Amino acid sequence: MRNIDKIIIHCSATPNGKSFNLKDIDRWHRERGFNKSGRFSLCCGYHYVIRVDGVIEMGRFINEQGAHCYGKNKTSIGICLIGTDAFNDSQFMALKGLLNNLKYLFPNVSIHGHNEFANKICPGFNVKEYFKHNSYV
């Protein structure tokens, strides 16, 4: 198992409320060259994708290095919310449940927004501020 010390939350930078899924992201990442070898390999750089309806889709396996945050992929798990900056209650409830499960597996991880490591708005909200007022554990 990889040494996981961070969970990094992303957005898909797609229109808010429009339905996209793991297959779409996998195709986009494949087109950008995120290719992997192996019969069952997904090119999607995220470990989890949370759709507009709150359904969580599994991308890369947790024991696989992601391709979601330059310089941080080796020891992190990437979660992508579909949309840009207006996520709904179903997405936030799914995110909180997923974070609870991941914190159980990796009790010492810290939670971050992609914007803490890159000059981007991603995930479209301040993760630290959000979870200061909306506990996930």
N, C-alpha and C positions, 0 to 999 in steps of 0.2 A: 504494500500500500504506500502511496505517496505521502510525504509529510505535508499536511494541509494546515496552513496558518491564516488564510484569508478566504472570505467569500466576497466576490465582487459583483455588484448589481449593475446591469446594463439596461438600455432600451434598444429597441430594434430600429429606431429612427424612421418609423413608418407612420402614415396618418393615424392619429388617435381614433380608436374605435373601429378601425378597419381590420378585418379578420385575416391574419397571416398565421403561419404555423412553422413547426420544425422543418418540414420539407422545404418550405420557401427559403428559410435561412440556410439550410444545407445547400440548396442550389446556388444561392447568392455567394456563399463562402467557397463553394467549389469553383464558381466562375472567377473568384478573386485569387484562386490558387491555393486554398487551404486543403490541398489534397493529402490523403492518407492512404497507406497501403493496407490491404486486408479486405477480405470478402464482405465483412459486415461493418466496415468503417464508415462513419459519418464524417463529412467534412465540416459540419457545423462546429464552430469553435467553442460553443457554450456547453455546459453540462446539463442545464435545464432551460427550458423555454416556457414562459407562462403566457398562455393565449388570452385573448380578450374575454373569453367566457370563464377564465379562471382555471382551465384545465392545464395541468403541468405535464409537459412532454420531456422525456429524457433524451438528451443529446449524447455527448461523449460519456463514457463510463467514468465514474469518479477516480478510478485508478489510472485514467489516461490524462496526460497533460492537455490542458485546454489551449485555445488560440483566441483569447479574448482581451488580454491586457498586456501589452508589451512590457517585458521585464518582470512580470508577476505570474506568468502562466504556470511555472514549475510547481508552485506551492499554493495555488488557489483553485477555487471552484467558481465558475462563471454562471450567473443566472441572468437571463434576458427576459424583460417584460416587453410584450408586443405593444407598440405605440411609441410616443415620443415624450410626452410630459403631462398627460391627463389620463392616468390609470384609474380604473374603476375599483369598487369595493371587492368584487370577485377576485381581481388580480392581487389586491393587497392582502386579502384573506389567504389566498393560496401562497403568496410570498411568506407571510408570517408562519403558516404551517410548515412550509418547506424549511425555513430557517430554524424552526424549533427542532425538526428532525435532524438537520445537519449539525446543530449545536449539540445534540445528544451524541452524535457520532464523533464529533470533533469539538470537545468542550472549550478548547482554548482559542478557537478561531475568532478573528475580528471581522466585522462587517463593514464594507466600504462601497461607495459609489465609484464607478469608472472615472468620474471627473476628479477624484482625488489623486489619480495617477496619470491623467492625460488632460490636455487642454480641450476639453469637450463638455457639453452640457449633460451628456449621458450619465445617469439615467433620467434626467429631466426633473429631479428633485434632490434635495439635500438629504442624503441617507442618514447621516448622524443626527441631524435635527429631527427628522421624521421619527426615528426610533427612540429619541429622547422623550417624545410625547406619546408614542404608540408602541408599547412594549410588544416584543415578539416571543418572549420566553416567560 
